[in-house]
Amino acid sequence: MWSHLASDDSFEELHRFAASLGIPGRGFDHDHYDIPSERYAEVIAAGAAPISSRELVVRLHDAGLRRRKRPRSARAPRGLLRAHRLHRGDTVAVVAPAGPVPGDRVRAGLATLSGWGLQVLVGPHVHGRHPEADYLAAADTDRAEDFMAAWTDPQVQAVFCARGGYGVQRMVDLLDWSAIAAAGPKVLVGFSDITALHQAFAARLGMSTVHGPVVTSLARDDDSAEHLRTLLFEPEALGSLTPVPTETMVPGSAEGPLTGGNLALLATSAGTRDWCPARGAIAVLEDVGEEVYRVDRMLTQLLRAGWFGGVRGIVLGRFTESGDADDIVRLAHDRLVPLGVPMVREAAIGHDRTNLAFPLGGPARLDADKGTLTLTAPPLL
């Protein structure tokens, strides 16, 4: 849920009040700021008066400050709140919000992070395992506490997820989202089941995150690791997200913020407060170990639920271990091509050895004719 912050005196007063609370300028929408529910109490405590939507409109009209919005179809979607880039010497944290972590692989990933000049803090349960549900790294409360401790630590500039695997959806509602908002935007990196966290940060706080290799896969592929390092340390240098052109399915071009991630997690977020449709955005989709009929079921669920309504473009990553690749192509023609938006396939994103990071919420341009996806602005400040 979101609230509107407005002034019935002047825009100058409104901008000054918003700036005093650290509310980003990108949140200003014609005549008000959009405020996530987690910050409502803070804004009221700072002196804002709670009024109904009807009264808000009346006051803005009376003050001559009411501005009509352009039709939705004519509006460019706003990007999400960006975090700051990383520098050598920064402190980062590694947590395990989902499945148990293989020791040898996490040690290799930690060595990669240290090799980038980062100071690495490892969460207490990164090497743990739930005593009864052995598909979890620890109890839901323990995994949530580890995440909270990392995010709210003022010395930590980024949080890296050790691995995916099921579990994030069990702990996401245990997080203190007001405290996360107060700690400000930071870099969050992960993929697969971490899509549930990406969706929550976008829907609840309007924060951009990074869909990219988890710590256990950092040492698997040098190109993926270097791509992620460039995105995090030198974001203005990372123009292309498809160094190897993709395959065109529907020609054309589109611009918008990037959204999406793991198809299964997107489908199972339907009906939750973290539902974050692809309207006005370029959707990037990937998955692993799903038979074609299950991919069909998940795409159909998203289509029926309206997730693709207003989508501007689609990028299909890798659907690893999902049967015959030709069957996935036929399915995409059946389910997604009728949407009539530019679409490409075989982006190096997902569960293959090469998994190129991309910023969720970052502004990008899809040129389906050339098979390229490029950033139109640095994803980190």
N, C-alpha and C positions, 0 to 999 in steps of 0.2 A: 504494500500500500504506500502511496505517496501523498504528501500534502503540498499545498501551494503557499509560498511566502510572498507577500505583496505589501506595498505601501500605498496608503490613500493620501499621502502628502506629496511625494516626488520620487522619481526613479533614483535620484541622487541619494536620498535617504535609504532606499531599498538596497542599492549596491553597497553603500557604506556599512549597513547592518550585516549584509551577507558576508562581506569581506572580513568583518570582525569575528565571525564564527568560522572562517576558513572555508566557506561554501564556494566551490569553484564557479568561475564566470560562465563556464559552459552549461551550467544548470539554469541560466536565465532563458526564459522562453516567452518572448514578446512583452509580457507585462508582469511576470512572476518568476520565482525560482521554484523548481521542483525539489522537494525535500523528502528523502526516504524515511520511512516510518521509524527507523532506528534512531533518528536524530530529532524526532518531534519534541520529546521532553526537554532536550537541550535548548532548542529554539524558543520554546515557551519560557523556560527559566531565564533566558537572556532578555526577555521583555516583550516578545511577540504575543499578541492577543488572539486566542482561539475563537474563530467565528465560522459560521456555516459557509458553504460554497455560494449559496444564493446571496447572502449578505456581502460576501467578498466581491461578487460581480457588481452589486448595487453601489458599493463604496467606490470601486474603480471607475464606474460610469460617472458618478457624481463628481469625482475628482478630475475627470477628463483624462484618466490614465488607462482606460480600457482599450486594448488593441485587438482587433479581429485577427484571428489566425488565417493563414492561407489554407486552402484545402489540403487535406492530408497527403493527397497524391502529389502535390507540388512541393512538399517539404522535404528537405534533405535530412536524413536521420542524424542525430547528434552522436558523436563518439562517446565512449565511456571515460571516466576519470583515470588519467594515466599516473603511473608511479614514476619514480626517478630511476635513471639508469644506474648500473653498478660500476664501482671503481675498485681497482686493486687495493687490498687492505680492508674492504668492507666485511662486515660480519653477516653471515647467512645461517639459516637454520634448516635442518633436515628432519622431517617428521614422517610418520607412517600412519596416515589417516584411514587406511583400508586394509589390505592383506598383509600377511607375514612376509618378511624381507629376507631373501637369500644372502647369507653373510658375505660370501666371496664377491658377489656382484655389487653389493652396496659399498664394500671397501674399495673396489675399483672406481666406483662413481665418486666416492668421497675424495679419492686421490686426484681425480679430474678437477673437482671444484677447488681443491687446494692448489693445484697446478695453475689455476687462473688467478692466483694471488688472493683468494678469499679466506677469511677466517671462518671455520665451519663449526657450528654447534650441533650436536646430534641429540635428538629427542630421547627421553628415557625409554620409550617403548619401540624404538626403531628395530631393535633386535629381539623383540618379544613375540609371543604367540598366545592367543586366548586359550585358557586351559580346557575349555569345552568346545568352542567353535573354532576349530583349528584353521579356518579360512580367514580369520581376523588376526591382526597383529596384537591386539589387546582388547580389553573391554571397551565399549563405546565411550564411557566416561573418561577413561584413561587416554584414549586417542584424541578426544575432544580437548582435554586438559593440555596435552602436549601441543596441540595446534594453537590453543589460546596463549600458552606461555611463549611460544615462538613469535606469534604475530604481535603481541603487546609488549614484547621486549624492545625498548627504545633503541638498543644497539643493533637490532636485526633489521637489515635492509631488504631481505628477500627470504621467502620460505620455499624450499624445494621438497616435493613429495618423493619419498623413497621408492614407492611403487604404486601401481594401481591395484587391480583385484577388487572384488566386492567389499563394500564396507562403508564408503563415504555417506551413502544415504541414511545409514543408521545413526550417524553422529552429527550430521549437519545441523539438526535442530537443537542440539545440545550446546552449540557455540553461542557465546555472548556477542551478538551482532552489534550491540551498542558500543561495546568495548573495541570491537574490530573497527567500527567506523571512527571512533575517537583516535585510534592509533594511526589513522590515515592510510592512504594508498601505499602499498608495498608490492613488490614483485612476487607473484605466486606462479610456480611452474609445475606442470604435471599433465598427464593425459589419461586416456582410458576412463577408469572409474572416477578420476579426478574431475571429469566433466561435471559431476554433481556440484562440486565446489565452484567451478567456473560459472555455472548457471546461477548459483546462489549469490556470488559476489556481484554479478551483473544485475540480477533482479532485485536484490535487497539494498545494495549500496551504490549501484551504478559505477562499479570499478572494473577497469580492464585487467585481464590476467593473461598468462602465457600458456598456450597449449603446446607442450613440448616434452622432450624426453624426461622420464623420471630418473632418479639417481641410479637405479639399478641398470639402466640401459645406456648411461652416458658413455661408458667405455666400449660399447659394442660397435660404434661407427664413428670414425673421426670426422666425417663430413657433417653428420648430425650434431656432434658436439661443437664443432667450430661454428656452424650456423647459429646454434643457440648462444654461444659466447658472443658472437657479433651482435645479435639482437639485444642482448643484455648490456653489453659494454659500449657498443658503437652503433646504436639503433639507426642513425641517419645513413649508415653505410649499407644497410640491408634493404635494398630496393626490391629485389625479386624473391618471391617465396616459391618459385618454380624454376630453379636454375636449368632443369631439363624440362622443356615444354610438355604440357599435358596433351591429351587427345580430345579434340573437339567433338561434342555431342550435339550441342545447339549453338549456332554461331551468334555473334553479337558481342556487345560489351556492356558492363555495368559497374557502378561505383557504389560503395557503402561500407559500413563497418562490418568486420568479420564476426561471425557467430557460428555456433555448432559444436562439433566434437564427436564424441562416441555416440553412435546411433542408438544403441540400447539404452544408454543413460538418458538421452534426450527423450526417447519414447516413454520411459518409466517415470519421467518427471511430470508428465501430464496430470493435471489435477492438484499439483502441489503449489505452494507459494513461490517456488523457484521456477515456475513455468516462464520461459523467456522466448517467445516466438521470434521468427526470423523476419518480421515485417521490416522493409526498408534496408535489409542487410544482405550480405553475400554469405550463404550457408556452406560450411565445410563439414563433410561427413566421412566417418571411417568406422571400421569395426573389425573384430577378429573372431574366428571360430563359430560363426553363425551360418547355418545352412541357408540356402537361397530362400526357402519358404519363410524362414524366420526374419530375414532381411525384408522380404515382402510384407510380412505382418507388421514390422516396426514402421516401415515407410507408410503403410496404409493407416496405421494408428496416427501418425503425425499429420497425414493429409486430412483424415476425418476430423481431427481435433483442431485444425486450422493453423498448425504451426507454420506451414509454408505460405500462408496468406500474405501477399505483399512482398514476398521474397524477391530480390533483384537479380540474383545469380546463384548458381550452385557449383561447388567444387567437390568432386568425389575423390577422396583419398583412396587408400588401399583397403580392400576387404579381404584380409589375410585368412587363409584356411577356411574359406567360405564356399568351397566347391569350385566348379568350373567357372573361370572368369567370364566366359561368354554368356553364362546364365545370368550373372550379375549385370552385364551390359544389356541383355534383353529385358531384364527386370527394370532397369533404369529407363529404358525407352518406354516401357509400358506405364510406369508409375510417375516418372518425373519429367520426361520430355513434354507431355501435354501441358505442363505449367507455362511453357513458352518463354522461359527466361534463358539467358546465356548459360551454358553448362559445359563443363569439361570433366574428364575422368583421369585416373592414374596419377594424381598428384602424390608426391613422395611424403605422405602424411599418414601416420597410423602405426600399426603393429609390425611392419616389416623392419628389417635391419636399419634402413634409412628412414628416419622420422624427423622431418624438418619442422622446427617450431614456427608458430605464427601467433600474433597477438589477438586475442579475442577482444573485440571492441575497437581494434585498430582500423583506421580508414584504408581501404584498398581499392584497386581497380582490376576487374577481371576482363581480359581480352580473350574471349573464347575463340576468335578467329586465329590468333597467334598461339593460343594455348598457354597464356601467361597470367599470373596473379602477382601484382606488384603493390607495395605499400605506397600511399600517396602522402604520408607524413610520418615522422619518426614515432614509433609506438611507445617510447619512453621519453621522459623529459631530460 
